[in-house]
Amino acid sequence: MKSAYELAMERLEKASPTAKLTDRQKQEIAELEAKAKAKIAEREIALQSAISAATEAGDFEKFEFLQQQLSKERQAIQSDLAEKKDQIHRKSSARK
């Protein structure tokens, strides 16, 4: 007997079939993910020394500001990644 989740997923698949990605598209997505991960790590490294300095100095306002800045930059990078991945998925769907 199938669960409600499995039945819902079958109905969803019938309504809008999942696009199959080519090996090239999978490679493009993997490259985009690797670049995004590297950008995030780069920003973390760049801001970490400033965050540490603010902590040692007891400047909690600056610490909070830098933490928020890092969070915003992470979100922007992840949003950009999601948009680029969606473009690749749309190209795959358009071919059908």
N, C-alpha and C positions, 0 to 999 in steps of 0.2 A: 504494500500500500504506500502511495506517495504522500509526502508531507504537503502541507499548504504552500510552503516555500517552493518546493519542486514544481507544483502545479502552476504557481504564479510565474515562475521562471519560464516554463514551457509556453504559457500564454504570451509573455513578453517577447520571447524569441520568435513566435509566429507573427506578432504585431510589427516588430522591427528587428529583423535578423541581424545578428552580430556580423560586422564586416570582418572578413579574413584579411590579415595583413601579410604582405609579401616578406620574404627574408630581408630585402633591402629596407622596407619600412620599419621592420623590427630593429634593424641595425641603426637606422636614423634615430629612433626613439631611445635606444640604449645610449647613443652618443649624446643626445640632448640631456638625458638624465645624468650622465657622467659630467658633462659641462656644468650643469646646474649644481650638482654636488660640489664640484671644485670651486665654483663661484661663492657658494655659501661658506665653505671652509676658508676661502681667501678672506672674506669679510670678517669671519669670526676671529681669524688670526690678527687681522689688521686692527680690530677694535678691542681685542682682549687686553693688550697692554694698556690702553687708555682706561678700560674698565678696572683693571687691577690698580692702576695709579689712583683712580678716583676712590676706590675702596680703601686703599692705604692712607689716603689723605683725609678720609672721612667725609668726602664730598658726595653725599648720598643723592643730591639732586642731579649731579653730573652722572653718577652711576646709573640712576633710573633713566635719564635721558639716553645714555649710550645703549642700555638694554633695550629700550623702546626702538631706537634707531636700528639696532641689529635685528630685532623682530620684524620691523617694517621691511627691511632689505630682504630678509628670508622670504617673507610673504610675496614680495614683488618678484623675486626670482622664481618661486614656485608657481606663481600665477602665470608668468611668462612661459614657463615650461608646460603648464597645462594647456595654454593657448596653442603652442606649437604642436603639441601632441594631438590636440583636437583637429588641427589643420591636416595632419597626416591621416588621421582616421577619416576625415571627410573626403579626402582624396580617394581613399580606399572604397568608401561607400559610393562615391560618384561613378566609379568604374562599373558598378553592377548594373 
